[in-house]
């Protein structure tokens, strides 16, 4: 009998339910962003909408090249660009990562690593290229003294937009925990990572250490890019042909990035900015180059690099322990199989009568001879 073909009984989830919001969160967020953009076209709402889209706190006069400083109005732009990050996140997930993962037929554990590393690899790649382009345009690489000269220095349009996008990406990871159905066990690690990124970018940004900040971010993002590309290769590589090479390359790049971050921080905060420091703060002009603030920021950078290094070493030790346990278990299982085979042979021979047992012994002696 041929079974009748059943029609798909999949129904659309009810409006404003959890499944409806998760499935259509990109469309909902894009509609909110479009409302803000349309607000620019209306004369009444244009000043409010411009707070979310345009960069604020212009410190130059009319007719000059626009330069910007940090301020509280920047959080409105951070909110708007976090909406854009959510939409781009959904596009990358649906049209790139999901299609590639279906062809690879990955397990659940590898699929979670693939999606997480894929999203972060795209972000770190764009941020590294963009930040390195700003570093080259500002001439920080040939003339490293420009990092601490003329403090407090205003930001160009691209530099300020770069920092706002970084803050927006860190904040957009909080609603993504709900949109991507992340496990509750991972909530604490993801939330601490996003909030730590916001704090670590906000403090030097609003204290006008923006030139040092962009150099440290480029080094950090370059090392994280290599690390997540290595994780993507490890999830795809089933024969483990490139895992050792990617592991060695990621270790070298991570160590160089940590070392470079420490050197740049010490040169800037301990030697460079100490030449023109003052004992008093001046919040109106944005001057925070005092010994206490500089040493506090330097201590925070060194503590962060030590924490990242310690965390990385701890992860490597855990991987070595897991590999040793797996290899030891494999050897033990082989030994048990051999013992079981010997016991089964002896038990089979003991079940035979005495005549058959003597014949088996004679045959063994002949084989040994």
PyMOL commands that set and color helices and strands:
alter all, ss='L'
color gray80, all
select helices_A, chain A and resi 18-23+25-41+46-53+74-104+108-137+144-147+157-179+184-206+210-236+243-276+291-351+354-368
alter helices_A, ss='H'
color red, helices_A
deselect
rebuild
show_as cartoon
